[in-house]
Each structure stands twice: as structure tokens, then as C-alpha cells.
Amino acid sequence: MSNVKNYTEQGGEKTVIGGTLEIVEGGQVVGLPSAFTPATFQADSTATTIAGLVVDFNALLAKLKAAGLMAAE
């Protein structure tokens, strides 16, 4: 099947998307892991020192890790 970008292999066990997958309004994707949970809100930094900025940045990193959007190690 080298002449198409998107295809389902015989038997239906595997679908290959080599082009663009577009989900239109009202469409759904089911069965994906919950790894797409948004991270907790992080307010804009108002730090006036490097030390303050480090605190804000580390808080952001912690929220990304907690949401599963970044590996913990």
C-alpha cells in the first residue's frame, strides 16, 4: 500500500495515519489514556528577582509533572 498515506492493514488490527488526522466539531476520540489532562493553572510570574523566578518556574515544572505532561525523572 505504498500509494496511500492512510490505510488500515488487512484484518483491521492496525491503522496507519501518514497524512493529517482531522477531528471536526462534534467528533470524538475514545480509548486514549488520560495523559491529555491539562496541567493545573500557573499564574504569570510577577517575580522581580532571579530567586523568585526560580520558585515560579519550579512550580510550573511540578504542575507539568503532576499532569503527566513531563517525566518525573
DOSEVEX-44896 format. One record per residue (C-alpha): residue number from 1; residue in one letter; x negated, y, z negated. Coordinates in steps of 0.1 Angstrom, whole numbers, always signed. Layout:
# DOSEVEX-44896
+-------+-------+-------+-------+-------+
| palum | kolza |  east | north |    up |
+-------+-------+-------+-------+-------+
|   NUM |     A |     X |     Y |     Z |
...
+-------+-------+-------+-------+-------+
This chain:
# DOSEVEX-44896
+-------+-------+-------+-------+-------+
| palum | kolza |  east | north |    up |
+-------+-------+-------+-------+-------+
|     1 |     M |    +0 |    +0 |    +0 |
|     2 |     S |   -27 |   +24 |    +9 |
|     3 |     N |    -4 |   +47 |   +29 |
|     4 |     V |   +16 |   +59 |    -1 |
|     5 |     K |    +7 |   +77 |   -33 |
|     6 |     N |   +37 |   +65 |   -54 |
|     7 |     Y |   +47 |   +29 |   -55 |
|     8 |     T |   +59 |    +0 |   -76 |
|     9 |     E |   +40 |   -32 |   -74 |
|    10 |     Q |   +58 |   -64 |   -64 |
|    11 |     G |   +77 |   -77 |   -94 |
|    12 |     G |   +82 |   -42 |  -109 |
|    13 |     E |   +57 |   -46 |  -137 |
|    14 |     K |   +36 |   -16 |  -126 |
|    15 |     T |   +44 |   +17 |  -110 |
|    16 |     V |   +16 |   +39 |   -97 |
|    17 |     I |   +21 |   +77 |   -95 |
|    18 |     G |    -7 |   +91 |   -73 |
|    19 |     G |   +13 |  +122 |   -64 |
|    20 |     T |   +33 |  +146 |   -87 |
|    21 |     L |   +60 |  +133 |  -111 |
|    22 |     E |   +86 |  +160 |  -115 |
|    23 |     I |  +113 |  +157 |  -141 |
|    24 |     V |  +141 |  +180 |  -132 |
|    25 |     E |  +165 |  +197 |  -156 |
|    26 |     G |  +186 |  +171 |  -174 |
|    27 |     G |  +161 |  +143 |  -166 |
|    28 |     Q |  +146 |  +122 |  -194 |
|    29 |     V |  +116 |  +101 |  -200 |
|    30 |     V |  +122 |   +74 |  -226 |
|    31 |     G |  +100 |   +49 |  -244 |
|    32 |     L |   +69 |   +72 |  -247 |
|    33 |     P |   +51 |   +73 |  -281 |
|    34 |     S |   +58 |  +102 |  -303 |
|    35 |     A |   +24 |  +116 |  -296 |
|    36 |     F |   +41 |  +146 |  -279 |
|    37 |     T |   +53 |  +160 |  -313 |
|    38 |     P |   +44 |  +197 |  -313 |
|    39 |     A |   +19 |  +209 |  -339 |
|    40 |     T |   +31 |  +229 |  -368 |
|    41 |     F |   +32 |  +267 |  -362 |
|    42 |     Q |    +0 |  +286 |  -367 |
|    43 |     A |    +3 |  +323 |  -371 |
|    44 |     D |   -20 |  +346 |  -352 |
|    45 |     S |   -52 |  +353 |  -371 |
|    46 |     T |   -55 |  +386 |  -389 |
|    47 |     A |   -90 |  +378 |  -402 |
|    48 |     T |  -113 |  +407 |  -405 |
|    49 |     T |  -144 |  +386 |  -414 |
|    50 |     I |  -160 |  +355 |  -398 |
|    51 |     A |  -153 |  +336 |  -430 |
|    52 |     G |  -116 |  +345 |  -427 |
|    53 |     L |  -116 |  +334 |  -391 |
|    54 |     V |  -132 |  +301 |  -400 |
|    55 |     V |  -103 |  +295 |  -425 |
|    56 |     D |   -77 |  +302 |  -399 |
|    57 |     F |   -95 |  +281 |  -372 |
|    58 |     N |   -98 |  +251 |  -396 |
|    59 |     A |   -61 |  +254 |  -404 |
|    60 |     L |   -53 |  +252 |  -367 |
|    61 |     L |   -76 |  +221 |  -363 |
|    62 |     A |   -58 |  +204 |  -393 |
|    63 |     K |   -24 |  +211 |  -377 |
|    64 |     L |   -35 |  +197 |  -344 |
|    65 |     K |   -49 |  +165 |  -361 |
|    66 |     A |   -17 |  +161 |  -381 |
|    67 |     A |    +4 |  +163 |  -350 |
|    68 |     G |   -17 |  +136 |  -333 |
|    69 |     L |   -29 |  +161 |  -307 |
|    70 |     M |   -65 |  +157 |  -317 |
|    71 |     A |   -85 |  +128 |  -330 |
|    72 |     A |   -93 |  +130 |  -367 |
|    73 |     E |  -129 |  +119 |  -362 |
+-------+-------+-------+-------+-------+
